[in-house]
Amino acid sequence: MPTEYDIASEAQHESHRVDPFAKSMAAIALLVRLLIVVVVWHAKPASWFYSQASELGEVAHSVSSGAGLASPFGGNTGPSAFLPPGYPLLVGGIFRAFGDYSRGAELALLLAQACFGALAVLFLMLLGRLLFGPRTANIAGTLLAFDPWLIALSFVFWETSFSLMALVLLVYIAVRWIQLPSKKIAYIAALLSALSIAVNASMAITVIALFAWAAHRRKESRRLALLPGVLFLVLCTLWPLRNAVVMHAFIPLRNNLGYELWQGNRFGADGFFAPELHPNINKSEFRQFQSLGEPGYMREKSKIAKRDIAASPKRFVSLTGKRIACFWLGISRRTYPNQIFIATVTSLLGLAGLGFYIRKRGLRIAVPIILPLLLFPVPYYITHPDFRFWCLLSPLLTVFAVYAGTQWVEANAEYRFAAIRKAARAASGMSGINLLNCQTVSYADSAGGNQPSRKLNDAAHLRAYRRKPVWNKIGPKLDDVHLLI
């Protein structure tokens, strides 16, 4: 059985360079996203884009005006840790360059998010090539390049496009690090991990577990990870230190966990997010936020959430089960049937492909993929799910769904091949002729003609047959078995 150091050996030797097809597909993905972004930018007013996440816009406006990360719901409510610092700083810098809430800033953000989406396609193809080889990688990359819902993330005013790209890249780097430990990869992993957590705090558990496992797998990796690990810890302490000094509270990532728990688990909640109770919409909630201050407001919501959960634990368990199912089926409070269909099919096929991969390669090799699928959704299981959150796992599920499909095609081909071989042996027994060294077979092509016959008994023949296009594999005919005397 292959080990984690022998994942797709052919791809391992070639993965240091980017495949031309991967470059082309990433360019096509970028072009498609840019075209749609331009159409959306012309068709929709700027208010439509910025209203999708008013708290992000408010914090970015505060950064642009020189007040720092503050006032997520407008007004002048003081320093804030409602959002992690990464994306508000990026948006604030764009606001500073192009003007707050301007059309130019909107276009710059749309273009940046389109680039993030195209890079996600490229990194997924590199990961797929490393794990499975070029065929699975190319099919998965093509699907992602034209996935309508991943394209739609380009014009969502949130960090989802960056997080999707970062998660795929982190998994790719983890797999590379396991195979070929190096100081350069370790430092890239440390910097990217810190940046990812600074942009999306929900990725923290996944990122830490991913690279702790990768560094633990080999003695050489543990040695190389020491200084990059220290760098990662230093970078991750800057934000909590800022919060301790400015907000007089220990806030390692965000202070909104209690609020999100309250949203999904308060009495009367259905397990989903209720926009009508958000302080940027509900005036009563905003007044309470103003009077208590951000730390006090979050503590109050956390206290209510814990009280309601303790009062009815069975209800919390029931809501959690509902949220787990809704996460993997792509169900949000407002959702579309095609969203549910895409998420359900991709999740089922992706998990099936992961099972095939574990059975064929072993559990240890699959750990870098299992960890994101296992850990990333956990915060949403206990708060509230959304289709947008599922989209971050969509690339990983897609590449395993394609792998499941290729495994089915190969299994079907082997079954047909075995049937032909069995028929040849039966014919050999009936005629008294030994066909073990003289059988040939021809396969019908898509037009119905026959390709030249080739020897059946060579193992290389089966490998060549697997590499043939699917349409040339369909329908090998038992009556095309010939005898060579």
N, C-alpha and C positions, 0 to 999 in steps of 0.2 A: 504493500500500500504506500502511495507517495506521502511524503511529509510536507509540513508547511514551508519547507525550504525548496520544494520542487513543484510549485504551483504553475501549471501550464508551462512546461520547460521551454517550449519553442518561443512562447511570448516573452519569457524571462530574458532571453538573449537579445530580443529585439525591442524591448520596452523602453530602452534608453533613448530611442529616437521616436519621434511622432510619425505615425503612419500617414502617408499622403492622403488616403481616404478619410482618415480622422480629421486632418486639416481641412479638406474639402467640405466635409459634412458640417464642421463647426462654422466654416464661412457661410455655408448655405443657411444654417440655423440663425446666424447673425443677420444675414440679409432678410430672411423672412420676418424676423422680429423687428428689424428697422423699418421695413415697409409697413407693417401693421402699426408700429408705434407712431409713424408719421401720419397715418390715416386717423388714428385715435386722437392725436394731438390737434389735428385740424378739425375733427368732428366734435370734440368735447371741450367745454370751457375749462379754464384752470380750476375753477371752484369745484368741479366734479372730481378732479384728481386729488386735490388737497383735502377735501371733505372726508375721504376714506379713512384717514387717521389724523384727526384734528390735534390730538395730544402730541404726535410726532412733529407736526407743523408748529405748534406753539413752543415746544422746547427748542426746536431749530431756530425759530424767530428770536427766542431769548438769547441763544448763542450768537446769532448774527448781530444782535443789537448790543452785545457786550455784557449782558447780564449773566452769562453762564448757563448751565443746565438748570433751568428753573421754570416754574409756572406752567405745568403741563395742560391745564384747563383754562388758560387765559388769566387775565387780571394780574395781580402781583402777589402770588402766594408763596414766594420764596424758593430756596433751593429744592431740587427734586431728585429723587432716585426712582421715580415711577418707571422710567425706561433706562436700560443700560446705555452707556455713553456713546458707543460706537456709531450707530447710524444717525442719531441727532447731530453729532459733530460733523459727519459727512454732509448731511442736508443743510446744516447751518453754514458750512463753508460755501456750498453752492448758492445759498441765499445771499451770502455776503458778496459773491462774485456777480450774480445776475439779478439780484433784487429779491426781496421777500415775497413769496407767493406769486412770482412773476411767470410769464409764459416762457421766458428764457430758462429760468430755473427748472420749470416743469420739463422742458425738452431735454435739458442736461440730465435730469434724474431718469427720464425714460430711456435715454441712450445708454446711460450707465447700467441700468437694470437689464436692458437688452444684451449688453456685453456679458453681464454675469450669467444670463441664461445660456448664451452660446458657449461660454467657457465650461459650464456644467456639462454640456453635450461632449465637449472635447475630453474633459477629465473622466467622464463615465466610459468613453470608448477606450481610454488608456487603462482604466481599471478592468474593463471587460476583456481587453486583450491580455492583460496580465493573468487573469483568473481562468479564462475560457479559451482564448485564442481569437483570431481576427473575425471569424464568421459571426459568432455571437455578438462580439463588440460592434461590428458594423451594422447588424440588424437593429440592435438596441439603440445605437446612436441615431440611426435614421428615424426610428419611432419617436425618440425624444425631440429630435429637431423639428418635427411637425406636430408634436403633441399640442392640441389647442389650449389645454388648461395650463400647461407650463409656459406657453407663449403669452397667455393672458396675465401671468404673474409680472410680466415686464411693465404693465401699466397699473400695477397695484402700488399705492403709496405706502410701502412698508418694506421691511428688510428681507422679505421672503426670498427674493431672487438671489441676494447675496448668500443667505443661509443655505439655500439649496446647493449653490456652487461650492461653498466652503465644506459642507458635509461630504459631498462626493470626493472632493480633493483630499480631505482628511483621511477618508477610508483608503484612498489610493496610496497616500504617503505611508500610512500604517502598514499596508501590505508590502510596499517597497522596502520599508525599514526592516521588516521581518526577514525578507529575502537577502537584502544587501545592506547591513548596518553601516552607516557612515556618519561622520560628524556633521556634514552639510545637511543631510536629511534630518538629523536630530534637531538642529537649530531651526530649520524651516518648520518642522512640526511644532516646536515650542512657540514660535512667533505666530503661526497660523492658529494654533489652539487658543492663545491669549486673545488674538483679534476676534476669533469666532465667538468666544464667550462675552467679549465686550460688545458685540453686536446682538447676539441672541443668547440670553441667559439660559434658555431652555436646553441648550446644547451642552451645558457645563458637565453634567453627569456623564453624557456620552463621550465627550472629548477626553475627560480625565480617565475613564475606564478604558477607552480605546488605546491610548498611548501608554498607560500603565501596563496593560497586557502586552503591547508590542515591545516595550522595553524589557519586560520580564522574560520574554520567550528565549532570549539568548544572552549568554554571559557578556559577550562583546557589546550587545545593545545596552545592557545595564551600565557598563562603564562609559559608553559614549553619551548616555542620557543624563549623566550627573550634572554637568554644567548647564546644558539646555534646560534641564528641570529646574535648576535654581533660577535661571532667567525667566522661565514661565511663572514661577511663584512670585518673583519680584514684580513682574508686569501685572499679575492678578491682584497684588496687594495695593496698587495705586488707587484703584476705585474705592475699596473699603476705607482706606486712609482718608480720602477726600470726604467720604460720607461721615466718618467719625469727627472730622474737624468742622465741617460745614453744617451738618445736620445733627450732630451730637448723638449719634446712634450707630450701632453696629449693623451695617447693611452690606453684605458681601457682594450681592449682585443687583437685585431689585427689591423694593419693599412692598411689592403688590401681591405677594402670594396670598396673604390673608384676604385681600379684596377679591381675588379671583376665586378663592374657596367660597367666599360669601356669594358671589355671583352664581356659582353652580350648585350650591348645597343649602342655601337659605330655605326656610319654609316657604313653599309656593314655587320653588324653582323646578324646572323640568330637566335640569342637567346641562342646559345650553346657556350661552352668554345672552344677557338681556340688555340691548343697547339703551333702552328707555331708562335704565337705572344708572347709566354712566354719568359722572359729573360734568362731562362736556355737553350733555343734553338735558339732564334732570337738574333743574334749578335748586330744588331742595337739597339734593346730594352735593351740589357745588357749594351751597351756603354752609353745609356741615363741614365740607372740606376746608373752607376758608376759616371757619371758627376754630376747628381742632388743629389745623395745620396738617401737612402731609403725613408725618409720622403718627400723630394722634389719630387721624382718620383711618389709616391702615391698621393700627392696633385695634381700633373699635370694630372694624369689619372682621378682623381675624377673630376677635372675641365672640362676636355673634355667630360666625361660621362654626367655630369649635363647639359653642353651646348647642346649636341646632343639630350638629352631627352627633354629639353625645346624647342628645335627647331622643334621637331616632336612628340608631346605628343600622338597623335593617333597611331603612330608607336610603341611607348613604351607600350601603352595599348594592342595593338595587340600582341606584343612579350610576354608580361606578361601572356595574356590568353593562348598563345601557350605553355609557360613554365609550367603553372599550369596543363594543360592537359598532357604534356609530363612527368611531375613528377609522376603523379598518374598512367600513363600507362607504366612507366618504359622505356621511350624512351630517349636515349642519342644520341650524335653525331655519335658514333659508337655503334650499338646495334645489338642484335640477335632476331629473331622472337620468340624464346622460352622465352626470357626475357620479351618481351612485353606481351606474353600470360600469363605468371605466374603473372606478376605485375597487369595486368588488371583484371584477375579473382580474385586474392587475394584482390585487392582493392575493387571491387564491392561486393564480398561476405562479406568482413570485414565491410564495411560501412552498408550493409544490416543487418548484425548481430548486429552492434552497434545500429541501429534503433530499432530492436526487443528488445534489452536490455533496451533502454530508455523507450520504451512503456511499458515494463513489470515491470521494477524496478524504473523508474523515472529518470529525468535528473540529479539531484544532485549526484546520485550514479555514474553516468557515467563520471562526470567531470574530474577525474584523467586520463581517457583514451582520452577524447575529447581534452584536452589541448595539449598533444604532437602532435596529428593528426592535430590540427588546427594551432599551432604556429611553430612547428619545420620546416615545409617547407617554411615559409615566406621568409627567406633570398634567397632561391633558386628561388622563384617566380620572384624576381626582378633582379637576376644576371644570373645564368644558372643552369639547372637541370642536374642530372646524375642518372643512375640506382643505383649506389652505395649509394647515399643519400636516395633513397627510401627504400633500404634494412634495414635501421635503424628502419623504422616503420613496417617492414614486420612481426616481431613477434606479435606485438599488432594486426595487421590486421588479421594474421593467427588465433589467438585464437578467435577472433570475427567471422571469417569465419566458424570455426568449430562450434561455438555456433549457427550460422545461420543454419548449417546443422542439428544439433541435434534438433533445434526447428522445422525444417521441418519434421523430422522423427516423433517427438512427435505429431505434428499436424496431420500427415497422420495416425498415429496409433489411435488417438482419433476419427478421421473421420470414420475409419473402425470399431472401437469399437461402435460408435454411430449407424452405419448402422446395425450391428449385433443386437444391443439392440432394434432398431426399428423393425427389422424383428421378433424378439422374441415377442415384444408387439403385432405385427400384428397377429402372430400365436396364441397368448393368446386370442385375441379378437375373432378370428374365431372359436376356439375350446371351448370358454366359460370357460377356465381355467385361474385362476389368476396366472401369472408367476412372479409377482413382487418379490416374496420371494422364488421362486424355479427354476429360470432359470439357465442354465449352458451353457458354451461355450467351445469349444476346438479349438486349433489353429494348423494348419499344420506346422510341422517342416520342416527343409531344405531337409530332405529325403523323405518327402511326408507322413509320419506317423502322428498320432494324439497323442497329449499329454493328460494326464488325465484332465477331465472336472473340472471346478471350478465355484463357484458362480459368477454371473454377477453383482449382485446388490450391492456388497461391494465396497466402494471407494478404499479400500486397493488393490483390484484386479487390478484396473487401474494403480495404482502406481507400482505394481509388474510387470504388463505388460510393462510399460515404461522401466523398468530396464532390460527386456529381450534383448538378442542380436538382432541386426537388422534383421539377417537372420531368426530368429524365429518369427518376427513380420510380415513378408511379407505374404500376401495372406490369412488372416483369411476367412474361407469359410462360406457363409451364410447357406449352407446345413448342416453345422456341429452344428447348433443350435438344442439342444435336449430338451425334456420336461421331468421333473421329477414329477411324480404323486404319 
